[in-house]
């Protein structure tokens, strides 16, 4: 597509956008009394206007029914979590029996590692990306220690080459190959939180399986963002949070995927709780854990309904927008943002913005990470002053993520104007 750096062109794209009315379903934060340019849907997605009603309904039903709400609430609480596999299936590309919503992200990562990271003397390594999100790094490190291993030895990070920002796919695959039968688990992000690089989940999974290892992914920055086909790609397990691209509120309940071939396997160990127990006989409350033969068998506790109500409010919107349309718009928004940043770089004498996110569609999602070669912090502060809600990552990266449900092409055009102006002012 041939883009133009003009307001009329951006407005034209918005006018043609089939999803343009979805923006009205969200609260857009105001800055100085004006709608902000909200580019942090990758960090905390915006609140749908329906969320309050969904949550209030549960509070009302609790008031009306007390404990009987487990059965008589409008959305009975006992099976509340059963609403989610159908809604998440098109988002992560999995069968319904492979999905469960429970706990929070890092908790789930640990629970999945209990099942899929079982090091032996020979096979004990975890292969992961360098600069994984810190919570994941701490999870890997503490899991290795828990098994009596030295993380320096057990956790193998694949890094970008000297002078590069992204990790080359061939380097990931050759690291897996090279460590071969010492690898127990390959555990990557879907999209790296810092660079916005989308990893080749299918190829990494294949390489892990060839080495005889499991392949798992933390999809915090991928779920609700990029196309995922977890089942077809044979991914063993994955987890994600619901408050980033999935707009389900701060600290919201999280999601888990476990491949069908594992869900009914009684030999896979797990930490068990009563909510994972067979539904038919759960309330006999007997000794001896018998898991539900789906991903639900990994549940520990009864459903956190208030948080799940917020999750459902957002996923109902995803359902009506449809993932195909969301992906189309997402690609166009990201393409436009990359184009605008290139234009700015070409117009300025000095190269100030280095985009470290891959330019190529298929290797990135919504997020664009800009390494600021000069005055980064000052540019960021100027953006904030002028109503752009972006985020700053040390040492000098500004991350922005236009999302298809509520961002516009005009947002991107205006952002371009503001950042170019900020750079010029700081240089003057
Ligand atoms: C956001 C994020 C987290 C946050 O973990 P919580 O348990 O939800 O606090 C963890 N890992 C990754 C990759 C993330 O992007």
Boltz pocket constraint, residues with backbone or C-beta under 6 A from the ligand:
constraints:
  - pocket:
      binder: B
      contacts: [[A, 104], [A, 105], [A, 106], [A, 107], [A, 133], [A, 135], [A, 136], [A, 189], [A, 191], [A, 193], [A, 218], [A, 220], [A, 221], [A, 241]]
      max_distance: 6.0
